[in-house]
């Protein structure tokens, strides 16, 4: 089920009706942001940003990603990544595995095995399958790409600690929800799970005083 045609305020209403625990948060934050696809020319860069962000805080990821941009002469493209090489990427703060992953992504793109212009016409599952075929790209990275770059409305990153934490806060639970239980809970939000995840992240930001 796709609800990309829904207005943000309709998405917020749908979530509040499906789970009243979200109502106070939705009243405080308002509707989720409108989702828009990133242009094809920038999709490689956003994917490398998702790889950089793996297992890092937002602040640390932003710092390292800025250094990667500098190492790539101000613009992250497949060509600039290959030119820089994994050793240079490693020197600016990426782990060796992440440097190799980003280089592999660049090489596949230049070889035509990874074609970002096709992703808009592919299903969520097919895009994810293509990405996780690359060493170092797991389900979380593929899901973040689908949500943030392709603006897919029904992605449910059950392995994301922030989503799990936020869900737990919203529902006043004492123990952190497990991925398995979160997967089951997500079945109650067909078509709008990307926005549910967004609200979960915002709940964590509010707790930290960042909103």
C-alpha positions as CSV (number, residue, x, y, z in Angstrom):
1,X,0.0,0.0,0.0
2,X,1.4,3.4,-1.0
3,X,0.2,6.6,0.5
4,X,2.6,9.0,-1.2
5,X,-0.4,10.9,-2.5
6,X,-1.6,11.8,1.0
7,X,-1.0,15.3,2.3
8,X,1.2,15.5,5.4
9,X,-1.7,16.6,7.6
10,X,-3.7,13.5,6.4
11,X,-0.7,11.3,7.2
12,X,-0.6,12.8,10.7
13,X,-4.3,12.3,11.2
14,X,-4.1,8.7,10.0
15,X,-1.3,7.9,12.5
16,X,-3.1,9.5,15.4
17,X,-6.2,7.5,14.6
18,X,-4.3,4.2,14.2
19,X,-2.4,4.8,17.5
20,X,-3.6,7.4,20.0
21,X,-0.2,7.3,21.8
22,X,1.1,9.5,19.0
23,X,-1.5,12.2,19.4
24,X,0.3,14.4,21.9
25,X,3.5,14.3,19.9
26,X,1.6,15.1,16.7
27,X,-0.2,18.0,18.3
28,X,3.2,19.3,19.4
29,X,5.1,18.8,16.1
30,X,2.4,19.1,13.6
31,X,2.4,17.1,10.3
32,X,5.5,15.2,9.2
33,X,7.6,16.9,6.5
34,X,6.5,16.5,2.9
35,X,8.6,13.9,1.2
36,X,10.4,14.8,-2.1
37,X,12.7,12.7,-4.2
38,X,16.4,13.7,-4.4
39,X,17.4,14.5,-8.0
40,X,19.2,11.6,-9.7
41,X,22.5,13.5,-9.9
42,X,22.6,13.7,-6.1
43,X,21.6,10.2,-5.2
44,X,25.0,8.8,-5.1
45,X,26.1,11.5,-2.6
46,X,23.1,10.8,-0.3
47,X,23.8,7.1,-0.3
48,X,27.5,7.7,0.7
49,X,26.1,9.9,3.5
50,X,24.0,7.1,4.7
51,X,27.0,4.7,4.7
52,X,29.0,7.3,6.7
53,X,26.2,7.5,9.2
54,X,26.2,3.9,10.1
55,X,26.5,3.4,13.9
56,X,27.5,7.0,14.4
57,X,25.8,9.9,16.2
58,X,24.3,12.6,13.9
59,X,27.0,15.1,14.9
60,X,29.9,12.7,14.4
61,X,28.5,11.6,11.0
62,X,28.0,15.2,9.9
63,X,31.6,16.0,10.8
64,X,33.1,13.1,9.0
65,X,30.9,13.5,5.9
66,X,32.0,17.1,5.7
67,X,35.6,15.9,5.6
68,X,34.7,13.4,2.9
69,X,33.3,16.2,0.8
70,X,36.6,18.1,1.2
71,X,38.6,15.0,0.2
72,X,36.4,14.7,-2.9
73,X,37.3,18.2,-3.9
74,X,34.0,19.7,-2.8
75,X,31.6,17.3,-4.6
76,X,30.9,13.6,-3.9
77,X,30.5,11.8,-7.2
78,X,31.6,8.4,-8.3
79,X,34.5,9.9,-10.2
80,X,35.7,12.0,-7.3
81,X,35.4,9.1,-4.9
82,X,37.5,6.8,-7.1
83,X,40.0,9.6,-7.7
84,X,40.4,10.1,-3.9
85,X,40.6,6.3,-3.2
86,X,39.9,4.4,-0.1
87,X,43.2,5.4,1.6
88,X,42.3,9.1,1.5
89,X,38.7,8.4,2.6
90,X,40.1,6.4,5.5
91,X,42.4,9.3,6.4
92,X,39.5,11.7,6.9
93,X,37.8,9.6,9.5
94,X,35.9,6.8,7.8
95,X,36.5,3.3,8.9
96,X,38.3,1.1,6.5
97,X,35.2,-0.9,5.8
98,X,33.2,2.3,5.0
99,X,35.9,3.6,2.8
100,X,35.9,0.4,0.8
101,X,32.1,0.3,0.6
102,X,31.9,3.9,-0.7
103,X,34.6,3.1,-3.2
104,X,32.8,-0.1,-4.3
105,X,29.6,1.9,-4.8
106,X,31.5,4.4,-6.9
107,X,33.0,1.7,-9.1
108,X,29.7,-0.1,-9.6
109,X,28.1,3.2,-10.6
110,X,30.8,4.0,-13.1
111,X,30.6,0.5,-14.5
112,X,26.8,0.8,-15.0
113,X,26.0,-1.9,-12.5
114,X,24.3,0.6,-10.1
115,X,22.1,3.0,-12.0
116,X,20.4,5.6,-9.8
117,X,18.1,6.8,-12.5
118,X,16.2,3.5,-12.4
119,X,15.5,3.5,-8.7
120,X,12.4,5.7,-9.0
121,X,10.7,3.1,-11.1
122,X,11.8,0.1,-9.0
123,X,10.0,-1.4,-6.0
124,X,11.3,-0.8,-2.4
125,X,12.3,-4.5,-2.3
126,X,14.2,-4.4,-5.6
127,X,16.1,-1.2,-4.7
128,X,17.0,-2.6,-1.3
129,X,18.2,-5.9,-2.9
130,X,20.4,-4.0,-5.4
131,X,22.0,-2.0,-2.7
132,X,22.6,-4.7,-0.1
133,X,24.4,-6.7,-2.8
134,X,27.3,-4.3,-2.2
135,X,29.6,-5.3,0.6
136,X,29.1,-3.0,3.6
137,X,25.6,-1.9,2.7
138,X,23.0,-3.5,5.0
139,X,19.2,-3.2,5.4
140,X,19.5,0.0,7.5
141,X,21.5,1.9,4.9
142,X,19.1,0.8,2.1
143,X,16.1,1.8,4.2
144,X,17.5,5.3,5.0
145,X,18.2,5.7,1.3
146,X,14.6,4.7,0.4
147,X,13.2,7.0,3.0
148,X,15.3,10.1,2.6
149,X,16.5,9.9,-1.1
150,X,13.6,8.3,-2.8
151,X,10.9,9.6,-0.5
152,X,9.3,6.2,-0.1
153,X,6.4,6.5,2.4
154,X,6.2,3.0,3.8
155,X,9.7,2.1,5.1
156,X,10.0,0.7,8.6
157,X,13.6,0.6,9.9
158,X,13.1,-1.8,12.8
159,X,16.9,-2.1,13.4
160,X,17.3,1.6,13.9
161,X,18.0,2.3,17.6
162,X,16.5,5.8,17.4
163,X,13.2,4.4,16.1
164,X,13.1,1.8,18.8
165,X,13.9,4.3,21.5
166,X,11.3,6.8,20.2
167,X,8.6,4.2,20.0
168,X,9.4,3.2,23.6
169,X,9.2,6.8,24.8
170,X,6.0,7.5,23.0
171,X,4.3,4.4,24.5
172,X,5.7,4.9,28.0
173,X,7.3,1.4,28.0
174,X,10.0,0.6,30.6
175,X,12.0,-1.7,28.3
176,X,13.3,-0.9,24.8
177,X,11.1,-2.5,22.2
178,X,12.7,-5.3,20.3
179,X,13.0,-5.3,16.5
180,X,10.7,-8.3,16.3
181,X,8.0,-6.6,18.2
182,X,8.5,-3.3,16.4
183,X,8.1,-5.2,13.1
184,X,4.8,-6.5,14.3
185,X,3.6,-3.1,15.5
186,X,4.5,-1.6,12.1
187,X,1.8,-3.8,10.5
188,X,-0.7,-1.4,12.1
189,X,0.5,1.5,9.9
190,X,0.3,0.4,6.3
191,X,1.5,3.0,3.9
192,X,2.7,5.6,6.4
193,X,5.5,3.9,8.3
194,X,8.2,6.3,7.1
195,X,6.3,9.1,8.9
196,X,5.8,6.9,12.0
197,X,9.6,6.4,12.1
198,X,10.1,10.2,11.7
199,X,7.9,10.8,14.7
200,X,9.9,8.3,16.7
201,X,13.1,10.1,15.9
202,X,11.6,13.4,16.9
203,X,10.5,11.9,20.3
204,X,14.2,11.1,20.9
205,X,15.2,14.6,19.9
206,X,12.7,16.2,22.2
207,X,14.0,14.1,25.1
208,X,17.5,15.3,24.3
209,X,16.4,18.9,24.2
210,X,17.1,19.2,20.5
211,X,13.6,20.2,19.5
